Amino acid sequence: MSVVRILRVVAVNVAVFCVLAEGLGLLLYYNETGRLFYTYGKPYEPIEARREGRLTGEGLHPYFGPTHRAGARFDIPDSMLESPPPARLTTNNFGFVALQDYPVVKTSPRQYVIGIFGGSVGVWFCQIGVSHLLDGLRRNTYFRERELVPLCFSHEGYKQPQQLLVLAYFLSIGQPLDLVVNIDGFNEVALSSLNDQHGLDISMPSVMHLDPLINLINQSTLTPEKLQSLAAIGTYQQRVNDLIARMQQTHSAAVDFVLQRLHKSALNSYRQEVSRFASLPSNAAADSVLIPTPKVRQRDKPALFEDIARGWAESSVMMQGLLRARGASYVHVLQPNQYFTTRAFTPDEGRVARSDASPFKAGAEAGYPALIRASQAGALKAVNFFSGVEVFDGERAPVYIDDCCHYTLRGNQLLAAFMARQILDSKGPWNASTAR
């Protein structure tokens, strides 16, 4: 057989293999998403990269706790956007993801300022879900007659009383707010329980976000194991982001299939290392200039979650009191999550959304019942409170993008529609039957 003929046979076999591989990739992609690869891009959340060679893009705010440095990029995958943002999203002068620095002053009496408070779910909702919330509110004449101005006061890892402290601070410096929507619950139980495990009081900022900053401020607290873990986290983080960038650029379903598996492996390694870092003890911080409060008392598991729920509820009541004194309205939404739900997960979504290795799973499973009990008793009954734990139960499309708590575009849309319906049916100046 001549060399030319051999090359032809090889070329034909390679071409057949590529066609079959592409066909198989298309079939698997459609089976997983119900969409055609060439017309739909799966959403992937990039991991915030380190900036300018720093070990972290975070800082410590004197009142709020861990925060972003001003000017940090916030990238949303194109597949999670219905339209491009008006400008590149970065953090503002207070570290919140926003197009404006705070405080924002009203330029017209028609403007109606809506503050979105919470943790990382709130951050993503500000960018992806809030437009649907505003569309839903505009079905009511009261909102339709006003210029709705949404402002984001949510931050990754925040939990009560951080939302309360953020609200009190911005009210004190003159930030006008007409309506505050607080989306929370998950961080309170998932992160406060980690605080308790590590010896911090449940009222302190999240140990997962605070401890690395203490390590940097007082490097004597940073053990060799934690230093090695930080380096590994950075490596996995870069690998995940590089793979996401390649997936967003590829035009081949077969190549995407391979990249997806590599991405899943790298993301699992990243999450496991983050979880391992959180579980590693630091050296004693007796000489640190930053002194987080240790446990104010020892708690068994039932008492732990009852105390977390009590603090969560009381903080919400105080937020309402601050706003009511200024003629503003307050709405509190308990966010849905994948560890306390009756939702039926497909195998593909289940692999993405639920993990026994997640550091958040145990706290969410044990803590959500306590939150629901607290919402049905005591002072919180006087708050415009809505439980969203069942919002996703009837949805067949994927609504989770990771094994923490974050939602797809569809998930954010469903949450926004639920919130708009509940707000319009609740007490407030927009509802003539309840206006006072």
C-alpha positions in Angstrom: 0.0 0.0 0.0 1.4 3.4 -1.0 2.1 6.1 1.5 -0.6 8.3 -0.2 -3.2 5.6 0.2 -2.3 5.1 3.8 -2.6 8.8 4.4 -6.0 8.7 2.8 -7.2 5.9 4.9 -5.9 7.6 8.0 -7.6 10.9 7.0 -10.9 9.1 6.3 -10.8 7.4 9.7 -9.9 10.6 11.5 -12.8 12.4 9.7 -15.2 9.6 10.6 -14.0 9.6 14.2 -14.5 13.4 14.4 -18.0 13.2 13.0 -19.0 10.4 15.3 -17.4 12.1 18.3 -19.2 15.4 17.4 -22.5 13.5 17.0 -22.0 11.8 20.4 -21.1 15.1 22.0 -24.3 16.7 20.6 -26.4 13.8 21.8 -24.9 13.9 25.3 -25.3 17.6 25.5 -28.9 17.5 24.5 -29.6 14.7 26.9 -28.1 16.8 29.7 -29.6 20.2 28.9 -32.5 19.6 26.5 -30.8 22.2 24.2 -28.7 22.2 21.1 -25.1 22.8 21.7 -24.7 25.4 18.9 -27.6 27.5 20.2 -27.2 27.3 23.9 -24.3 27.7 26.2 -24.4 26.1 29.7 -23.9 28.6 32.5 -20.6 28.3 34.4 -19.6 30.5 37.4 -16.0 31.6 37.2 -14.1 31.8 40.5 -13.0 35.3 41.4 -9.3 35.5 40.5 -6.6 37.1 42.5 -5.7 40.6 41.5 -2.4 42.3 41.0 -0.4 39.4 42.5 -2.2 39.7 45.9 -2.9 36.7 48.0 -6.5 37.9 48.1 -8.8 40.4 46.5 -10.5 40.9 49.9 -10.1 43.4 52.6 -11.6 44.1 56.1 -14.2 46.8 56.4 -14.3 48.3 60.0 -18.0 47.8 60.3 -19.1 45.1 57.8 -16.3 42.6 58.1 -14.7 40.9 55.0 -15.3 42.9 51.8 -14.0 43.3 48.3 -11.5 45.9 47.3 -12.9 48.6 45.1 -12.6 47.9 41.4 -12.6 44.1 41.6 -14.1 42.6 38.4 -17.4 40.7 38.6 -17.8 38.5 35.5 -21.1 36.8 34.6 -21.0 34.0 32.0 -22.7 35.1 28.8 -25.0 32.1 29.0 -26.5 33.5 32.2 -27.2 36.9 30.7 -30.3 37.8 28.7 -28.6 40.9 27.4 -25.1 42.4 27.9 -24.6 44.5 31.0 -24.5 48.3 30.3 -20.9 48.3 31.5 -18.2 46.0 32.9 -19.3 45.1 36.4 -16.8 46.0 39.2 -17.0 46.6 42.9 -17.7 50.1 44.0 -16.2 52.3 46.7 -17.7 50.1 49.4 -16.9 46.8 47.8 -20.4 46.0 46.5 -20.9 45.0 42.9 -22.6 48.1 41.4 -22.3 50.6 38.6 -22.4 53.6 41.0 -20.5 54.5 44.1 -22.5 54.8 47.3 -24.4 56.7 48.7 -26.6 57.3 45.7 -28.6 60.5 45.8 -32.1 60.7 44.3 -32.2 63.1 41.3 -36.0 63.1 41.0 -38.9 62.7 43.4 -40.2 59.9 41.1 -37.2 57.7 41.9 -37.9 54.7 44.2 -34.8 53.1 45.6 -34.9 49.4 46.2 -32.0 47.9 48.2 -31.1 44.2 47.8 -29.5 42.7 50.9 -28.0 39.3 51.6 -25.1 37.1 50.7 -23.7 35.8 47.4 -27.2 34.6 46.3 -28.2 38.3 46.7 -25.1 39.4 44.7 -26.1 37.2 41.7 -29.8 38.2 42.0 -28.8 41.9 41.8 -27.2 41.2 38.4 -29.4 38.5 37.0 -32.8 38.4 38.7 -33.5 42.0 39.7 -34.8 43.1 36.3 -37.4 40.3 36.4 -38.4 41.5 39.9 -38.9 45.0 38.7 -40.9 43.8 35.7 -43.2 41.9 38.1 -43.6 44.9 40.4 -44.5 47.1 37.5 -47.7 45.2 37.1 -48.9 47.3 40.0 -49.8 51.0 39.4 -47.9 52.1 42.4 -44.6 50.9 41.1 -45.4 51.6 37.4 -45.7 55.3 38.3 -42.2 55.4 39.8 -38.7 55.2 38.5 -37.4 52.0 40.1 -33.7 52.2 41.1 -32.2 48.9 42.4 -29.0 49.1 44.5 -27.0 46.1 45.6 -25.9 45.8 49.3 -25.3 42.0 49.1 -21.9 40.5 49.6 -20.5 37.0 49.5 -20.6 35.3 52.9 -22.6 37.9 54.6 -25.0 36.7 57.3 -26.9 38.4 60.1 -26.2 40.7 61.8 -24.1 41.9 58.8 -27.2 42.8 56.8 -28.5 44.8 59.8 -25.1 46.5 60.2 -24.9 47.4 56.5 -28.4 48.8 56.6 -27.8 50.9 59.7 -24.6 52.3 58.4 -26.0 53.4 55.0 -29.0 54.9 56.6 -26.7 56.8 58.9 -24.8 58.4 56.0 -27.9 59.4 54.2 -28.5 56.7 51.7 -32.2 56.9 50.7 -34.1 53.6 50.6 -37.8 53.2 49.9 -37.9 49.4 49.9 -35.4 46.8 51.2 -35.5 43.2 50.1 -33.4 40.9 52.3 -32.6 37.4 50.7 -31.0 35.2 53.3 -31.1 32.2 55.5 -28.6 29.8 54.0 -25.5 31.6 55.1 -26.9 32.0 58.6 -27.2 28.3 59.2 -24.4 27.0 56.9 -21.7 29.5 57.9 -22.6 30.2 61.5 -22.4 26.5 62.3 -18.9 26.5 60.8 -18.1 29.4 63.1 -19.2 27.3 66.1 -17.0 24.4 65.0 -13.9 26.7 64.8 -14.5 28.4 68.1 -15.9 31.7 66.9 -19.2 33.0 68.1 -22.1 32.5 65.7 -22.6 36.3 65.5 -19.2 36.8 64.0 -18.6 37.1 60.2 -18.1 33.8 58.4 -14.9 32.0 59.5 -14.4 30.8 55.9 -14.1 34.5 54.9 -12.6 35.9 58.1 -9.9 33.4 58.9 -7.8 33.8 55.7 -7.7 37.5 56.4 -6.6 37.0 60.0 -3.9 34.7 58.6 -2.7 37.5 56.3 -2.9 40.2 59.0 -1.1 38.0 61.6 0.9 35.5 59.6 1.9 33.6 62.8 -1.6 32.2 62.7 -1.0 30.7 59.2 0.3 27.2 59.6 2.4 25.5 56.9 -0.6 23.3 56.1 -2.8 26.3 55.5 -0.2 28.0 53.4 0.2 25.0 51.2 -3.6 24.7 51.0 -3.9 28.4 49.9 -1.4 27.8 47.1 -3.4 24.7 46.0 -6.6 26.7 46.0 -5.0 29.3 43.8 -3.8 26.7 41.3 -7.2 25.0 41.1 -8.9 28.3 40.8 -6.9 29.3 37.8 -7.4 25.9 36.2 -11.2 26.2 36.6 -11.3 29.7 35.1 -9.1 28.7 32.2 -11.3 25.8 31.4 -14.4 28.0 31.6 -12.8 30.4 29.1 -12.0 27.6 26.7 -15.6 26.2 27.0 -17.0 29.6 26.2 -14.9 29.8 23.0 -15.1 26.3 21.6 -17.5 25.6 18.7 -17.3 21.8 19.0 -19.6 19.7 21.1 -17.0 16.9 21.3 -14.3 19.3 22.5 -16.8 20.8 25.0 -17.6 17.3 26.3 -13.9 16.7 27.1 -13.5 20.2 28.6 -16.6 19.7 30.8 -15.1 16.6 32.3 -11.9 18.4 33.0 -13.8 21.4 34.4 -15.8 19.1 36.7 -12.6 17.4 38.0 -10.8 20.7 38.6 -13.9 22.3 40.3 -14.2 19.3 42.6 -10.6 19.6 43.5 -11.0 23.3 44.2 -14.1 22.7 46.4 -12.4 19.9 48.3 -9.4 22.1 48.9 -11.5 25.1 50.0 -13.3 22.7 52.4 -10.0 21.3 53.6 -8.6 24.8 54.2 -11.7 25.7 56.3 -11.2 22.6 58.4 -7.5 23.2 59.1 -6.9 24.9 62.5 -5.0 28.1 62.6 -2.3 28.9 65.2 -3.5 30.8 68.2 -4.2 34.5 67.4 -3.6 35.9 70.8 -1.3 38.7 69.5 -3.4 39.5 66.5 -4.7 43.1 66.1 -8.0 41.6 64.8 -9.8 39.9 67.6 -13.0 38.1 66.6 -15.3 37.2 69.5 -15.0 33.5 70.6 -18.1 31.5 71.6 -20.1 33.4 74.2 -21.3 30.1 75.4 -21.2 26.4 74.6 -24.2 25.0 72.7 -25.3 21.5 71.8 -26.6 21.0 68.3 -30.3 21.8 69.0 -29.4 25.0 71.0 -26.9 26.0 68.3 -29.5 26.2 65.5 -32.2 27.7 67.8 -29.8 30.5 68.7 -28.8 31.0 65.1 -32.5 31.3 64.1 -33.2 33.6 67.0 -30.4 36.0 66.0 -31.5 35.8 62.4 -35.1 36.7 63.2 -34.3 39.4 65.7 -31.9 41.1 63.1 -34.7 41.0 60.6 -37.1 42.7 63.0 -34.6 45.4 63.7 -34.1 46.0 60.0 -37.8 46.5 59.7 -37.8 48.9 62.6 -35.0 51.1 61.2 -36.9 51.3 57.9 -40.3 51.8 59.3 -39.1 54.8 61.3 -38.1 56.4 57.9 -41.4 55.5 56.1 -39.7 52.8 54.1 -40.9 49.2 53.5 -39.1 45.9 54.3 -39.5 42.4 52.8 -37.6 39.3 54.0 -37.2 36.2 51.8 -35.9 32.9 53.0 -33.9 31.6 50.0 -34.3 28.1 48.6 -31.5 25.6 48.7 -30.7 22.1 47.5 -30.2 20.5 50.9 -33.6 21.3 52.5 -36.1 20.7 49.7 -38.5 18.2 48.2 -37.3 19.0 44.7 -36.7 16.0 42.4 -33.2 16.4 40.9 -32.2 14.9 37.6 -29.0 12.8 37.9 -27.0 15.5 36.0 -28.3 18.4 38.1 -27.9 16.3 41.3 -24.2 15.7 40.5 -23.7 19.5 40.2 -26.0 20.7 43.0 -25.6 18.2 45.8 -22.4 16.9 47.5 -21.9 15.1 50.7 -18.5 16.7 50.8 -19.9 20.3 50.8 -19.1 22.1 54.0 -22.5 23.7 53.8 -24.7 20.6 53.7 -24.9 19.7 57.3 -25.7 23.2 58.5 -28.4 23.7 55.9 -30.1 20.4 56.6 -30.1 20.9 60.4 -30.6 24.7 60.4 -33.5 25.3 57.9 -36.1 23.7 60.2 -35.1 26.1 63.0 -35.4 29.0 60.6 -38.9 28.0 59.6 -39.9 27.6 63.2 -38.5 31.0 64.0 -40.4 32.5 61.1 -43.7 31.1 62.3 -43.4 32.4 65.9 -42.6 35.5 67.8 -41.9 39.0 66.4 -41.0 37.8 62.9 -44.7 37.2 62.2 -45.1 41.0 62.0 -42.5 41.2 59.2 -43.3 40.9 55.5 -41.6 37.5 55.5 -41.9 34.9 52.7 -40.4 31.4 52.6 -39.0 30.5 49.2 -37.9 27.0 50.0 -40.5 25.5 47.7 -40.0 27.9 44.8 -38.1 25.4 42.6 -40.0 22.3 43.5 -42.1 22.2 40.3 -39.3 23.3 37.9 -37.8 20.6 35.6 -35.0 22.7 34.1 -31.7 23.0 36.1 -31.9 25.7 38.8 -28.5 25.2 40.6 -25.0 25.9 39.2 -23.0 24.5 42.2 -23.2 22.5 45.4 -23.3 25.6 47.6 -26.5 27.6 46.9 -26.3 29.6 43.7 -28.9 29.6 40.9 -29.0 29.4 37.1 -30.6 32.2 35.1 -33.9 30.2 35.2 -33.5 29.8 39.0 -33.1 33.6 39.4 -36.1 34.3 37.2 -38.3 31.9 39.2 -37.2 33.5 42.5 -37.8 37.0 41.1 -41.3 36.1 39.9 -42.1 34.6 43.3 -40.8 37.7 45.1 -42.8 40.1 42.9 -46.0 38.1 43.6 -45.5 38.0 47.3 -44.6 41.7 47.6 -47.6 42.8 45.6 -49.9 40.7 47.9 -48.3 41.9 51.1 -48.7 45.0 53.3 -47.3 48.1 51.8 -48.2 51.4 50.2 -48.5 49.6 46.9 -51.5 47.6 48.2 -54.5 49.8 48.7 -56.2 47.2 50.9 -53.3 47.2 53.4 -52.0 50.8 53.1 -52.0 52.7 56.4 
